[in-house]
Every structure is written in C-alpha cells, then in structure tokens.
C-alpha cells in the first residue's frame, strides 16, 4: 500500500496575539502524484495551511500549534528550520516576498545551489524551470525590472528548479496573463503525470483547474471540507456572468451612450501618442485613446506589455518621453503627480507599496487627509462606512500589514475611493478576492460609474471584463492593438488566435 506523502492529523493553529484559531482540526492525506485544489473565502486560513505544510509554522511564525503534520513520515516539528526546502516547494501569494537575488539567472539557481548540486545540473534545472513557465527570454534580466506577472513566473520557476516532492502554489495565476496561466497549468499537469509530484493549489478561481484537479476542497473559518466535485462546486462558489447581471445591463447602456456621444461629450482623459519607459528604453509608444465619464475600460495584454507602466505614466509617477495627456480638455502632461492625484487615484498591483499608516483606519483615511476638501471628522465617518462595506471594520485598529493580501487590496482600494477621484487607475484589483468580495468590488465600481467617474483597470480575467467593462484596450509589446467595445474586442482577439483571453463560457461565440 502506498504511504501518503503528507499526513495531517487534527491540525489547529492560533497566531500569537490572537484569540481565535486560524486553522481548526484539519485532517488530510496527500499521495504522490495527486493534484489538490483548495478554495474558500479570503482570510479563511489557506495561506496559513501552506505555511504549515512548508515548515514555516511552527519554526518561523510564533503561535500555538496542536495536532501534527508528517511529511515523508517525519513530523514537521522534527525538521530543522529550512529542512523541508528540498522536499516541499512553496510559491507564496506575493512573489516579491520570496525573490532575494538581483538577476533572474541567480534567482532560479539559488535553491539548487543551496542543495549543493553540481554546476552542470544547476544550469540544466535553471533552463528547464524557465522553459516550463515560458520565461527563457527573461534569463538575463534584472529582477527589479520585471513586471508583476513576470516576477510571478520567476517565483514559480525558482521553486520548480528544486524538484520538490510536494509543490504548493498560493494563487499561482493571480498576476499572470491568460497565456502564461495556460502555460503554467500545462506545466503542473505534466509534473503531476510524469514526475509524480504532489501538487496543492490554493485558488479563488477554479474554472481552469477543474480539468486537472483530483480532489477539490473548500475552506471556511479554518476548517477544511471536501467538495463533491469541480462541476457542482463551480455552480455554487465560482462567480459567473449571471451573478452580475445588473452591471452587465449597465454595460450595454453605457456602450450605446458612448458610441453615440463620443464626438459630443468631452472625454475625461485623452492620451495622444504617449511614449514612456525606463533607462532610455521605451516600454510603449504612440498610444492614443480616450476614457469617458461612466466608462470602465479593461487594460489587457501579456505580462511585460506595458500595462502597469501606462498607469504610472498617466498619474505622473513615471515621466513620459513623448506625447500628451489631457484631463477634461486640460493638458496635464507637465503637471506633477501630486496635482494629478486629486482627480486620478491609483491602486497599485502590490498593496504593500502603498501602505504607510500604523492602523487600518489611519491608512484608509491617509489619502483623503491630503486630497479631499472634507474635514477629518467627515473623512473618518466616510471611511468607517467604507470599512464596513468592504468587510474590514473588524480590523480597524490593527496594523494593516497583518492583513491577508486580498484584505490589503481592498484596503488600498477603499482608501482611494474615500476621496472620490474622477478617474480610477486599478492595477489587478481582484487579486486575492473570493466570489463574495468580487461582488463588493463590482458594487463599488458601479457607484463610481453612476457618479460620473471613469476607470481604467488592468485585468487578466476575461469573465470579469465581460461582466463589468464597456471597452477593452489590448497591448502587445508596447503597441495598442485593440481599442473597442468588449464584444468587438473579444471578436478581434478570437480572430488573432488569442482564445485564452476569451471568457470560458462564451469562447467560440465572438466571431458570430
């Protein structure tokens, strides 16, 4: 009889300084070659379970752990700190948190080097791991120059290079474009089939995992439940277009309105022949488009195509090297970012890059104190209401860095919404959000549109774009290939052979 690779028995864990357990009486066995998917609400304990499996708990995170985890028959408490690194590979939610060298080549080689493998073997593993995630072209790049999605691919590759017996991926496709997502999932399927690697994926969006998942689990309030099957589970827990029907109806109205009035109504934002980049290298060039009040535009394209760079250039955090930017007809090309920020609010891809205050409430108030004409008392009242709507009120006095990644993303979004800028610039705002929190986001976006606001949202989820956006801007290698209403954009993407950018439930319909 095959022995389990992992055996979890009555596992519970409570972090120091908290009262309630994050994990409660978890029992699970994982066998070589199995592919498990664990889903559930943000903050339910998925990431904590991953830390336990990788041996970081109890060695690196203080708290009370009861029950046991055995990896290859040995209790994780008996492994020294870091002793599981060659057996268990963990790709964390925030890829930047686990990148520790200066170049991509060094990053992938770092793990195998610490296993004291021969140089020839290390070189082979580096190239194989990069090929597995479609990133061989990044071999010579500096890590700090990579986009968020590219960093995610390198984090995955650095773990694959270790050839772990158990691979744990915490939202591995959150920052990846659909093309890279497909490559990563194909790689995981091959690992499962050929190398008998056990794989555990923690993920909110399980649509594309259903075909390779052996066992599906749902986690809620620290408890683990067996789901009855991917198809039945998706009907209950996976967000669908039907659930966002009111917004979809609003999309159709907005499309008709803008189609007929674009020549009459003054655009909220106009970009003409914009060019920007880093270190004398243009990331994008000759971009021209407009955004109108009441519109939500999806900014799509492969990782590294210039999406985040565009948002930074629009706000003025990155100086453009050519072209012009107009806001309500006024040329703001030379305006400082601090002045643009009064009307343009940016939510960063990595929330840790824009959190500064010691408590959640203070963080939520911070932008408004500088950018809103309201009094501190008025701002605090508005922020408290938003914290309630975004399900963060219970954390109001906590340090924001103690929140989960999804909770941090909601915090940075509401801190911008609190001062009500006219234009939202959203860089992957849905990372870490479960289906219920998606509804919170959609409701907030709808309110913003009804007030006449506009939004430009980087989004890699075609279903979301289909449900809540009016137009698509598609970038490829720094060029704007598509600027069209959603249905027309999907039709063009289908003709281009980019089916990975189409919603699963509607793929094949756009050419009709």
C-alpha positions in Angstrom: 0.0 0.0 0.0 1.3 3.4 -0.9 2.2 5.6 2.0 1.0 9.2 2.0 3.5 11.9 1.2 1.6 14.2 3.6 -0.5 13.2 6.6 -2.2 16.0 8.6 -3.9 14.9 11.8 -6.2 17.3 13.8 -4.1 20.3 13.0 -5.0 23.6 14.6 -3.0 26.8 14.8 -3.5 30.2 16.6 -1.2 33.1 16.0 0.3 34.8 19.0 -1.7 37.9 19.9 -5.0 36.5 18.5 -7.8 34.6 20.3 -9.4 32.6 17.6 -7.6 29.7 15.8 -6.8 30.3 12.1 -6.8 26.5 11.5 -9.3 24.2 13.2 -8.9 20.4 13.4 -7.7 19.8 9.8 -7.2 16.2 8.6 -5.8 15.5 5.2 -3.7 12.9 3.4 -1.9 13.6 0.2 -0.3 11.0 -2.0 2.5 11.2 -4.6 1.1 12.4 -8.0 -2.1 13.8 -6.6 -3.4 17.3 -7.6 -5.4 19.0 -4.9 -7.2 22.3 -5.2 -8.2 24.2 -2.1 -10.5 27.2 -2.4 -12.5 29.4 0.0 -13.1 33.0 1.2 -10.2 35.4 1.6 -8.8 35.1 5.2 -10.2 31.5 5.7 -6.7 30.1 6.5 -5.5 28.8 3.2 -2.2 30.6 3.3 -1.6 29.6 6.9 -2.1 26.0 6.0 0.5 26.4 3.2 3.0 27.8 5.7 2.4 24.8 8.0 3.0 22.4 5.2 6.2 24.1 4.2 7.5 24.0 7.8 7.5 27.8 8.3 5.0 27.1 11.1 5.9 26.4 13.8 9.6 27.4 13.2 9.2 31.0 11.8 5.7 32.1 13.0 5.0 32.3 16.7 1.8 30.7 17.8 0.1 27.7 19.3 0.1 24.6 17.1 -1.7 21.4 18.0 -2.1 18.2 16.1 0.6 17.2 13.6 1.9 17.2 10.0 4.0 14.4 8.8 6.0 14.8 5.5 7.5 11.6 4.2 6.7 10.0 7.5 8.5 12.6 9.7 6.9 15.2 11.9 7.5 18.8 10.6 8.4 19.8 14.1 11.4 17.4 13.9 12.8 19.0 10.7 15.2 21.9 11.3 14.2 25.4 10.1 14.6 25.2 6.3 14.9 21.4 6.4 11.9 20.9 4.1 13.3 23.2 1.4 14.3 20.3 -0.9 11.1 18.3 -0.3 8.4 21.0 -0.2 8.3 23.9 -2.5 6.0 26.9 -1.7 5.2 29.7 -4.1 3.7 32.4 -2.0 0.8 34.8 -2.7 3.2 37.8 -3.0 6.0 36.7 -5.4 8.2 39.7 -4.4 8.3 38.4 -0.9 10.4 35.4 -2.0 12.7 36.9 -4.6 16.1 37.5 -3.0 18.7 37.9 -5.7 19.5 40.6 -8.3 19.2 38.6 -11.6 16.7 36.0 -12.9 19.5 33.5 -13.5 20.7 33.8 -9.9 17.2 33.6 -8.6 16.4 30.3 -10.3 19.8 28.9 -9.4 19.7 30.0 -5.7 17.7 26.9 -4.5 19.7 24.2 -6.3 23.0 25.9 -5.3 21.9 25.6 -1.6 21.3 21.9 -2.2 25.0 21.7 -3.3 24.1 20.3 -6.7 26.8 20.2 -9.5 27.0 23.3 -11.7 26.0 21.3 -14.8 22.9 20.1 -13.1 22.1 23.6 -11.8 22.4 25.1 -15.3 20.1 22.4 -16.7 17.5 23.0 -14.0 17.6 26.8 -14.5 16.8 26.5 -18.2 14.2 23.7 -17.7 12.4 25.7 -15.0 12.3 28.9 -17.1 11.1 26.9 -20.1 8.3 25.4 -18.0 6.8 28.8 -17.3 7.5 30.3 -20.7 10.2 32.7 -19.4 13.5 31.7 -21.1 13.7 35.1 -22.6 13.9 36.6 -19.1 17.2 34.7 -18.2 19.4 37.8 -18.4 17.0 40.3 -16.9 17.4 42.1 -13.6 14.7 41.1 -11.1 13.7 44.7 -10.3 12.9 45.4 -14.0 10.3 42.6 -14.2 6.6 43.2 -14.2 4.4 41.7 -11.5 3.4 38.9 -13.7 7.0 38.2 -14.8 8.0 38.1 -11.1 5.2 35.6 -10.5 6.6 33.3 -13.3 10.2 33.6 -11.9 8.9 32.7 -8.3 7.3 29.6 -9.7 10.3 28.7 -11.7 12.6 29.1 -8.7 10.6 26.5 -6.8 10.3 24.2 -9.8 14.1 24.2 -10.1 14.2 22.5 -6.7 12.3 19.4 -8.0 10.2 19.2 -4.8 8.1 16.1 -3.9 5.3 18.5 -2.8 4.6 21.7 -4.7 2.3 24.3 -3.0 1.1 27.3 -5.0 -0.8 30.1 -3.3 -2.9 31.8 -6.0 -0.2 31.0 -8.7 -2.0 32.6 -11.6 -3.2 35.8 -9.8 -0.7 38.1 -11.6 -0.4 36.1 -14.8 -1.9 36.9 -18.1 -4.1 34.2 -19.6 -1.4 33.0 -22.0 1.1 32.4 -19.1 -1.7 30.9 -17.0 -2.2 28.3 -19.7 1.5 27.5 -19.8 1.7 27.2 -16.0 -1.3 24.9 -15.8 0.1 22.7 -18.6 3.3 22.5 -16.7 1.5 21.5 -13.5 -0.4 18.8 -15.4 2.9 17.4 -16.8 4.5 17.4 -13.3 1.6 15.5 -11.9 1.7 12.9 -14.7 5.4 12.4 -15.3 7.3 13.1 -12.1 4.6 12.0 -9.6 4.9 15.4 -7.8 2.1 16.0 -5.4 0.6 19.5 -6.0 -1.6 21.6 -3.9 -3.1 24.8 -5.4 -4.8 27.4 -3.2 -7.0 29.4 -5.6 -10.2 31.5 -5.7 -10.8 31.0 -9.5 -11.1 27.2 -10.1 -12.5 27.3 -13.6 -9.3 26.4 -15.4 -8.2 23.9 -12.7 -11.2 21.7 -12.9 -9.7 19.6 -15.7 -6.6 18.6 -13.8 -7.8 18.5 -10.2 -8.1 15.1 -8.5 -9.6 16.4 -5.2 -11.3 19.6 -4.5 -11.7 21.1 -1.0 -13.4 24.2 0.4 -12.0 26.0 3.4 -14.1 28.3 5.7 -13.2 29.8 9.1 -10.2 27.5 9.4 -12.0 24.2 8.6 -11.5 22.1 5.6 -14.4 20.4 3.8 -14.5 18.0 0.8 -16.3 19.4 -2.2 -18.5 17.0 -4.1 -16.8 17.6 -7.5 -15.5 20.5 -9.6 -18.6 20.9 -11.7 -21.1 21.0 -8.8 -18.7 23.2 -6.8 -18.3 25.7 -9.5 -22.1 26.2 -9.7 -22.1 27.2 -6.0 -18.9 29.1 -5.5 -17.4 30.4 -8.7 -18.6 33.8 -9.8 -20.4 33.9 -13.1 -21.8 36.5 -15.5 -25.3 35.7 -14.3 -24.5 36.9 -10.8 -23.5 40.3 -12.2 -26.4 40.8 -14.5 -27.3 44.3 -13.3 -23.8 45.5 -14.1 -23.9 43.8 -17.5 -27.1 45.5 -18.3 -25.5 48.8 -17.4 -22.6 47.9 -19.7 -24.9 47.7 -22.7 -26.5 51.1 -22.0 -23.1 52.7 -21.4 -21.7 51.3 -24.7 -24.7 52.7 -26.7 -24.3 56.1 -24.9 -20.6 56.4 -25.6 -21.0 55.2 -29.1 -23.4 57.9 -29.9 -21.9 60.7 -27.8 -18.1 60.3 -28.1 -18.0 63.1 -30.6 -20.1 65.4 -28.5 -19.0 64.8 -24.9 -15.7 66.0 -23.6 -13.5 63.0 -22.6 -12.5 62.5 -19.0 -9.0 61.6 -20.2 -7.3 61.7 -23.6 -3.9 60.3 -24.4 -2.2 61.3 -27.6 0.9 59.4 -29.0 2.1 58.7 -25.5 5.5 57.2 -25.0 7.2 56.1 -21.8 9.7 53.6 -20.4 12.8 53.0 -18.2 16.5 53.6 -18.7 16.3 55.1 -22.2 14.1 52.1 -23.3 10.5 52.7 -24.3 8.1 50.2 -22.9 5.3 51.5 -25.0 5.0 54.1 -27.7 2.4 56.0 -29.8 -0.5 55.2 -27.5 -3.7 57.1 -28.2 -7.1 56.6 -26.6 -9.8 58.4 -24.5 -11.8 57.5 -21.4 -15.3 58.9 -20.9 -17.3 59.5 -17.7 -19.2 56.4 -16.7 -16.9 54.0 -18.5 -14.8 51.2 -17.2 -12.0 50.2 -19.5 -10.2 46.9 -19.2 -6.5 47.1 -20.0 -5.4 43.7 -21.1 -2.2 42.1 -22.6 0.6 39.7 -21.9 2.9 40.3 -18.9 5.5 42.9 -19.7 3.4 44.5 -22.5 3.4 47.9 -20.7 0.1 47.9 -18.7 1.5 48.9 -15.3 3.9 51.4 -16.9 1.0 53.1 -18.6 -0.9 53.6 -15.3 2.3 55.0 -13.7 2.7 57.4 -16.7 -0.9 58.6 -16.5 -0.5 59.6 -12.9 2.9 61.1 -13.5 4.9 58.7 -11.3 6.8 57.9 -14.5 7.7 60.8 -16.8 6.6 60.2 -20.4 9.2 60.6 -23.1 6.8 61.8 -25.7 3.1 62.5 -26.4 0.5 64.4 -24.4 -2.1 63.7 -21.7 -5.3 65.7 -21.3 -7.7 65.7 -18.4 -11.1 67.2 -19.2 -9.5 69.0 -22.0 -6.6 70.5 -20.0 -3.1 69.5 -20.9 -1.6 67.9 -17.8 1.5 66.4 -19.4 3.8 68.5 -17.3 1.6 68.5 -14.2 3.1 66.9 -11.0 1.8 63.6 -9.8 0.7 65.2 -6.5 -1.6 67.5 -8.5 -2.9 64.8 -10.8 -3.7 62.6 -7.8 -6.6 64.9 -6.8 -8.5 63.6 -9.8 -6.8 60.3 -10.5 -6.5 57.6 -7.9 -4.1 54.7 -8.5 -4.4 51.3 -6.7 -1.0 49.6 -7.0 -0.6 45.9 -8.1 1.3 45.2 -4.9 -0.6 46.8 -1.9 2.5 46.7 0.2 3.8 49.5 -2.0 1.2 52.0 -0.8 0.6 51.2 2.8 2.2 53.6 5.3 0.0 54.1 8.4 0.1 52.1 11.7 -3.6 51.2 11.7 -6.2 50.2 9.1 -8.4 53.2 9.9 -5.5 55.6 9.6 -4.4 54.0 6.3 -7.9 54.3 4.9 -8.0 58.0 5.8 -4.5 58.9 4.7 -5.1 59.9 1.0 -8.2 61.8 1.9 -6.5 63.9 4.5 -4.3 65.3 1.7 -6.6 65.2 -1.3 -10.1 65.7 0.0 -11.7 69.1 0.9 -13.7 67.4 3.7 -12.9 67.8 7.4 -11.1 65.0 9.3 -14.4 64.2 11.1 -16.2 63.8 7.8 -13.4 61.7 6.3 -13.4 59.4 9.3 -17.2 58.9 9.1 -17.0 58.1 5.4 -14.0 55.7 5.9 -15.8 53.8 8.7 -18.8 53.3 6.4 -16.4 52.0 3.6 -14.6 49.7 6.0 -18.0 48.1 6.8 -18.9 47.7 3.2 -15.5 46.2 2.4 -15.7 43.8 5.4 -12.6 45.3 7.1 -14.2 47.1 10.0 -13.2 44.4 12.5 -9.6 45.2 11.7 -9.9 49.0 12.1 -7.3 49.2 14.9 -4.9 46.6 13.6 -1.6 47.1 11.7 -2.6 46.8 8.0 0.5 44.6 7.3 -1.2 41.9 9.4 -4.0 41.6 6.9 -4.1 39.0 4.1 -3.1 40.0 0.6 -6.8 40.2 -0.5 -7.7 42.3 2.5 -4.8 44.7 1.8 -6.0 45.0 -1.8 -9.5 46.0 -0.5 -8.0 48.4 1.9 -5.9 50.3 -0.7 -8.9 50.4 -3.0 -11.2 51.9 -0.4 -8.6 54.4 0.7 -8.7 55.8 -2.9 -12.5 55.6 -3.1 -12.8 57.6 0.1 -11.6 60.8 -1.6 -13.6 60.2 -4.7 -11.2 60.9 -7.6 -12.9 61.2 -11.0 -10.7 58.5 -12.6 -9.6 55.2 -11.0 -6.4 53.5 -12.2 -6.6 50.0 -11.0 -3.7 47.5 -11.3 -5.1 44.0 -10.8 -7.6 45.0 -8.1 -9.2 41.5 -7.9 -6.1 39.6 -6.7 -7.0 37.6 -3.5 -10.8 38.2 -3.8 -13.3 35.4 -3.4 -16.6 35.5 -5.1 -18.4 37.4 -2.4 -15.7 40.1 -2.3 -15.9 40.3 -6.1 -19.5 41.4 -5.6 -18.3 44.1 -3.2 -15.8 45.4 -5.8 -18.5 45.4 -8.6 -20.9 47.3 -6.4 -18.2 50.0 -5.6 -17.3 50.3 -9.2 -20.9 50.7 -10.2 -21.4 53.5 -7.7 -18.3 55.2 -9.0 -19.7 55.0 -12.6 -23.1 56.3 -11.6 -21.4 59.4 -10.1 -19.8 60.0 -13.5 -16.4 58.5 -12.7 -14.3 56.5 -15.1 -11.9 53.6 -14.5 -9.0 52.0 -16.3 -8.5 48.5 -14.9 -5.7 46.1 -15.6 -7.4 42.7 -15.5 -6.5 39.2 -16.6 -9.9 37.7 -16.0 -12.0 37.6 -19.2 -15.1 36.7 -17.3 -14.8 39.8 -15.2 -14.1 42.0 -18.3 -17.2 40.6 -19.9 -19.3 41.3 -16.9 -18.3 44.8 -15.8 -16.3 46.6 -18.5 -17.5 48.7 -21.5 -14.3 48.7 -23.6 -11.1 46.8 -23.9 -7.6 48.2 -24.6 -5.2 45.4 -25.6 -1.5 46.0 -25.5 1.1 43.8 -27.2 4.8 44.6 -27.0 4.1 48.2 -26.2 1.6 48.8 -29.0 -2.1 49.3 -28.7 -3.6 46.6 -31.0 -7.3 46.8 -29.9 -9.4 49.7 -28.6 -13.0 48.6 -29.0 -16.2 47.7 -27.1 -16.0 44.4 -25.2 -17.8 42.2 -27.6 -16.0 43.6 -30.6 -12.6 43.3 -28.8 -13.3 39.7 -28.0 -14.2 39.1 -31.6 -10.8 40.6 -32.7 -8.9 38.6 -30.1 -10.6 35.4 -31.4 -9.5 36.2 -35.0 -6.0 36.9 -33.7 -5.9 33.3 -32.2 -5.8 34.7 -28.6 -8.6 32.4 -27.3 -7.1 32.4 -23.8 -8.3 36.0 -23.5 -12.0 35.0 -24.0 -14.4 34.0 -21.3 -14.7 30.2 -20.9 -18.5 30.1 -21.0 -18.6 32.1 -24.3 -15.5 31.0 -26.1 -16.2 30.5 -29.8 -19.1 32.9 -30.0 -17.4 36.1 -30.7 -17.0 35.6 -34.4 -20.7 35.0 -34.9 
